[in-house]
Amino acid sequence: MQASQAVARSYADIISSPNIAELVAASVTLADPAPLPDDPVRPKPMLYLLLAGILGLV
């Protein structure tokens, strides 16, 4: 019980530290840019109605 409290206190001290940016070093790189869709995305009510009907019968 005391060990878990010590870990929790240590974690809280680190998180509440004003220099958290210095403690956490992270870098983000873009692997591949996302392709733009050819057609706009829109709802497909007939497909959804058909799927709902099939699932409703099961």
LOMAR-261071 format. One record per residue: x, y, z of N, C-alpha, C, O, CB in turn. Coordinates in nm, 4 decimals. Glycine has a CB too. Example, Ala and Ser with C-alpha at 12.3 -4.5 7.8 and 13.67 -1.06 7.14 Angstrom:
(mardren (1.3190,-0.5690,0.7800),(1.2300,-0.4500,0.7800),(1.3200,-0.3300,0.7800),(1.4236,-0.3319,0.8465),(1.1308,-0.4473,0.9046));
(mardren (1.2850,-0.2250,0.7080),(1.3670,-0.1060,0.7140),(1.2900,0.0030,0.7870),(1.3409,0.1138,0.8039),(1.4084,-0.0598,0.5725));
% end
This chain:
(mardren (0.0831,-0.1185,0.0000),(0.0000,0.0000,0.0000),(0.0878,0.1252,0.0000),(0.0605,0.2197,-0.0741),(-0.0946,-0.0004,0.1212));
(mardren (0.1923,0.1269,0.0820),(0.2781,0.2446,0.0894),(0.3594,0.2618,-0.0384),(0.3875,0.3743,-0.0797),(0.3713,0.2348,0.2100));
(mardren (0.3968,0.1522,-0.1000),(0.4736,0.1611,-0.2236),(0.3888,0.2223,-0.3345),(0.4385,0.3042,-0.4118),(0.5246,0.0223,-0.2657));
(mardren (0.2632,0.1845,-0.3433),(0.1765,0.2406,-0.4467),(0.1494,0.3882,-0.4217),(0.1373,0.4660,-0.5164),(0.0447,0.1637,-0.4533));
(mardren (0.1398,0.4275,-0.2955),(0.1212,0.5690,-0.2637),(0.2458,0.6490,-0.3012),(0.2349,0.7614,-0.3501),(0.0891,0.5870,-0.1140));
(mardren (0.3623,0.5924,-0.2787),(0.4866,0.6605,-0.3145),(0.4969,0.6778,-0.4654),(0.5394,0.7827,-0.5138),(0.6078,0.5826,-0.2617));
(mardren (0.4584,0.5759,-0.5384),(0.4605,0.5853,-0.6848),(0.3609,0.6912,-0.7314),(0.3916,0.7713,-0.8198),(0.4278,0.4480,-0.7494));
(mardren (0.2427,0.6914,-0.6723),(0.1412,0.7892,-0.7104),(0.1874,0.9313,-0.6796),(0.1651,1.0223,-0.7595),(0.0096,0.7599,-0.6383));
(mardren (0.2512,0.9511,-0.5651),(0.3024,1.0843,-0.5304),(0.4128,1.1275,-0.6262),(0.4170,1.2430,-0.6686),(0.3548,1.0857,-0.3861));
(mardren (0.5016,1.0356,-0.6601),(0.6099,1.0674,-0.7531),(0.5543,1.1054,-0.8892),(0.5996,1.2016,-0.9513),(0.7062,0.9489,-0.7667));
(mardren (0.4575,1.0305,-0.9342),(0.3951,1.0576,-1.0630),(0.3259,1.1938,-1.0605),(0.3372,1.2712,-1.1555),(0.2945,0.9463,-1.0990));
(mardren (0.2549,1.2228,-0.9526),(0.1853,1.3511,-0.9398),(0.2846,1.4657,-0.9355),(0.2589,1.5716,-0.9927),(0.0975,1.3529,-0.8141));
(mardren (0.3984,1.4464,-0.8683),(0.5002,1.5515,-0.8636),(0.5569,1.5800,-1.0022),(0.5792,1.6955,-1.0384),(0.6132,1.5119,-0.7682));
(mardren (0.5796,1.4749,-1.0789),(0.6349,1.4927,-1.2134),(0.5334,1.5613,-1.3045),(0.5687,1.6529,-1.3788),(0.6767,1.3568,-1.2731));
(mardren (0.4093,1.5181,-1.2991),(0.3055,1.5735,-1.3861),(0.2779,1.7196,-1.3524),(0.2564,1.8007,-1.4424),(0.1765,1.4916,-1.3743));
(mardren (0.2782,1.7535,-1.2252),(0.2480,1.8904,-1.1857),(0.3704,1.9813,-1.1911),(0.3617,2.0991,-1.1564),(0.1900,1.8919,-1.0466));
(mardren (0.4831,1.9281,-1.2341),(0.6049,2.0064,-1.2446),(0.5905,2.1120,-1.3536),(0.5383,2.0825,-1.4610),(0.7251,1.9155,-1.2732));
(mardren (0.6366,2.2361,-1.3275),(0.6279,2.3399,-1.4312),(0.7214,2.3130,-1.5494),(0.7018,2.3702,-1.6566),(0.6602,2.4758,-1.3710));
(mardren (0.8204,2.2290,-1.5325),(0.9159,2.1998,-1.6387),(0.8844,2.0678,-1.7068),(0.9755,1.9940,-1.7443),(1.0572,2.1972,-1.5834));
(mardren (0.7557,2.0371,-1.7231),(0.7165,1.9091,-1.7812),(0.7641,1.8989,-1.9258),(0.7913,1.7886,-1.9734),(0.5640,1.8911,-1.7739));
(mardren (0.7748,2.0106,-1.9961),(0.8206,2.0071,-2.1354),(0.9650,1.9595,-2.1437),(1.0038,1.8973,-2.2426),(0.8070,2.1458,-2.2001));
(mardren (1.0432,1.9874,-2.0436),(1.1820,1.9418,-2.0432),(1.1915,1.7929,-2.0133),(1.2870,1.7276,-2.0553),(1.2634,2.0208,-1.9412));
(mardren (1.0946,1.7385,-1.9416),(1.0983,1.5977,-1.9043),(1.0493,1.5065,-2.0163),(1.0932,1.3921,-2.0284),(1.0152,1.5753,-1.7804));
(mardren (0.9598,1.5574,-2.0961),(0.9001,1.4758,-2.2012),(0.9549,1.5216,-2.3357),(0.9222,1.6306,-2.3826),(0.7446,1.4849,-2.1982));
(mardren (1.0368,1.4398,-2.3966),(1.0900,1.4710,-2.5283),(1.0165,1.3871,-2.6306),(1.0211,1.2642,-2.6263),(1.2428,1.4458,-2.5351));
(mardren (0.9493,1.4529,-2.7218),(0.8735,1.3808,-2.8234),(0.8940,1.4495,-2.9574),(0.9080,1.5716,-2.9653),(0.7224,1.3741,-2.7869));
(mardren (0.8955,1.3703,-3.0597),(0.9017,1.4267,-3.1937),(0.7987,1.3562,-3.2804),(0.7749,1.2362,-3.2666),(1.0443,1.4133,-3.2542));
(mardren (0.7393,1.4316,-3.3681),(0.6358,1.3781,-3.4555),(0.6818,1.3964,-3.5985),(0.7228,1.5055,-3.6382),(0.4981,1.4475,-3.4311));
(mardren (0.6750,1.2897,-3.6753),(0.7098,1.2990,-3.8167),(0.5931,1.2495,-3.9000),(0.5174,1.1622,-3.8577),(0.8380,1.2180,-3.8483));
(mardren (0.5798,1.3057,-4.0173),(0.4728,1.2682,-4.1084),(0.5243,1.1594,-4.1999),(0.6158,1.1826,-4.2789),(0.4220,1.3901,-4.1898));
(mardren (0.4665,1.0408,-4.1902),(0.5113,0.9277,-4.2715),(0.4686,0.9478,-4.4161),(0.5532,0.9538,-4.5052),(0.4551,0.7945,-4.2165));
(mardren (0.3387,0.9582,-4.4403),(0.2839,0.9808,-4.5735),(0.1691,1.0791,-4.5606),(0.0877,1.0670,-4.4690),(0.2368,0.8474,-4.6398));
(mardren (0.1610,1.1763,-4.6505),(0.0465,1.2670,-4.6434),(-0.0824,1.1934,-4.6800),(-0.0814,1.1020,-4.7624),(0.0674,1.3879,-4.7368));
(mardren (-0.1907,1.2333,-4.6194),(-0.3195,1.1688,-4.6463),(-0.3687,1.2103,-4.7846),(-0.3649,1.3284,-4.8192),(-0.4245,1.2059,-4.5373));
(mardren (-0.4146,1.1139,-4.8634),(-0.4651,1.1491,-4.9962),(-0.6022,1.2160,-4.9864),(-0.6824,1.1828,-4.8991),(-0.4736,1.0239,-5.0854));
(mardren (-0.6276,1.3095,-5.0760),(-0.7579,1.3746,-5.0803),(-0.8562,1.2832,-5.1522),(-0.8203,1.2205,-5.2518),(-0.7493,1.5131,-5.1506));
(mardren (-0.9805,1.2744,-5.1030),(-1.0785,1.1886,-5.1697),(-1.1181,1.2470,-5.3051),(-1.1193,1.3687,-5.3235),(-1.2031,1.1701,-5.0811));
(mardren (-1.1506,1.1584,-5.3997),(-1.1940,1.2032,-5.5324),(-1.3363,1.2567,-5.5284),(-1.3672,1.3577,-5.5916),(-1.1841,1.0886,-5.6335));
(mardren (-1.4226,1.1889,-5.4542),(-1.5624,1.2284,-5.4432),(-1.5919,1.2687,-5.2992),(-1.5311,1.2160,-5.2060),(-1.6565,1.1135,-5.4888));
(mardren (-1.6846,1.3616,-5.2810),(-1.7205,1.3981,-5.1434),(-1.7864,1.2804,-5.0721),(-1.8571,1.2005,-5.1335),(-1.8149,1.5204,-5.1424));
(mardren (-1.7626,1.2714,-4.9452),(-1.8221,1.1649,-4.8641),(-1.9643,1.2067,-4.8302),(-1.9892,1.3203,-4.7899),(-1.7383,1.1372,-4.7337));
(mardren (-2.0563,1.1142,-4.8469),(-2.1956,1.1456,-4.8167),(-2.2625,1.0225,-4.7577),(-2.2143,0.9107,-4.7759),(-2.2711,1.1940,-4.9436));
(mardren (-2.3731,1.0422,-4.6872),(-2.4451,0.9275,-4.6323),(-2.5027,0.8421,-4.7451),(-2.5333,0.8927,-4.8530),(-2.5575,0.9742,-4.5375));
(mardren (-2.5167,0.7157,-4.7198),(-2.5744,0.6221,-4.8158),(-2.6986,0.5607,-4.7514),(-2.6929,0.4495,-4.6991),(-2.4705,0.5110,-4.8579));
(mardren (-2.8109,0.6331,-4.7551),(-2.9293,0.5866,-4.6815),(-2.9824,0.4515,-4.7293),(-3.0295,0.3721,-4.6479),(-3.0388,0.6890,-4.6926));
(mardren (-2.9758,0.4245,-4.8580),(-3.0279,0.2970,-4.9073),(-2.9442,0.1803,-4.8548),(-2.9990,0.0772,-4.8161),(-3.0302,0.2957,-5.0612));
(mardren (-2.8117,0.1964,-4.8535),(-2.7250,0.0924,-4.8002),(-2.7502,0.0714,-4.6516),(-2.7571,-0.0424,-4.6051),(-2.5785,0.1277,-4.8243));
(mardren (-2.7640,0.1803,-4.5770),(-2.7869,0.1702,-4.4325),(-2.9231,0.1067,-4.4035),(-2.9368,0.0291,-4.3089),(-2.7780,0.3095,-4.3665));
(mardren (-3.0236,0.1399,-4.4850),(-3.1554,0.0808,-4.4673),(-3.1521,-0.0687,-4.4946),(-3.2136,-0.1476,-4.4229),(-3.2568,0.1487,-4.5583));
(mardren (-3.0800,-0.1063,-4.5986),(-3.0676,-0.2484,-4.6322),(-2.9950,-0.3254,-4.5221),(-3.0379,-0.4340,-4.4830),(-2.9935,-0.2652,-4.7655));
(mardren (-2.8847,-0.2688,-4.4721),(-2.8106,-0.3347,-4.3623),(-2.8943,-0.3436,-4.2358),(-2.8913,-0.4452,-4.1664),(-2.6804,-0.2591,-4.3325));
(mardren (-2.9689,-0.2381,-4.2051),(-3.0530,-0.2392,-4.0854),(-3.1616,-0.3450,-4.0977),(-3.1939,-0.4132,-4.0005),(-3.1159,-0.1009,-4.0617));
(mardren (-3.2179,-0.3587,-4.2173),(-3.3200,-0.4621,-4.2383),(-3.2641,-0.6017,-4.2213),(-3.3269,-0.6867,-4.1582),(-3.3810,-0.4486,-4.3763));
(mardren (-3.1465,-0.6261,-4.2770),(-3.0845,-0.7569,-4.2651),(-3.0496,-0.7877,-4.1200),(-3.0764,-0.8973,-4.0708),(-2.9597,-0.7645,-4.3522));
(mardren (-2.9895,-0.6903,-4.0520),(-2.9531,-0.7111,-3.9116),(-3.0760,-0.7224,-3.8223),(-3.0716,-0.7896,-3.7193),(-2.8642,-0.5974,-3.8629));
(mardren (-3.1849,-0.6578,-3.8602),(-3.3076,-0.6661,-3.7819),(-3.3703,-0.8052,-3.7885),(-3.4388,-0.8484,-3.6958),(-3.4072,-0.5623,-3.8302));
(mardren (-3.3459,-0.8738,-3.8989),(-3.4013,-1.0082,-3.9135),(-3.3222,-1.1136,-3.8373),(-3.3735,-1.2214,-3.8076),(-3.4069,-1.0454,-4.0589));
(mardren (-3.2000,-1.0825,-3.8067),(-3.1123,-1.1812,-3.7404),(-3.1422,-1.1899,-3.5943),(-3.0786,-1.2673,-3.5227),(-2.9656,-1.1464,-3.7601));
% end
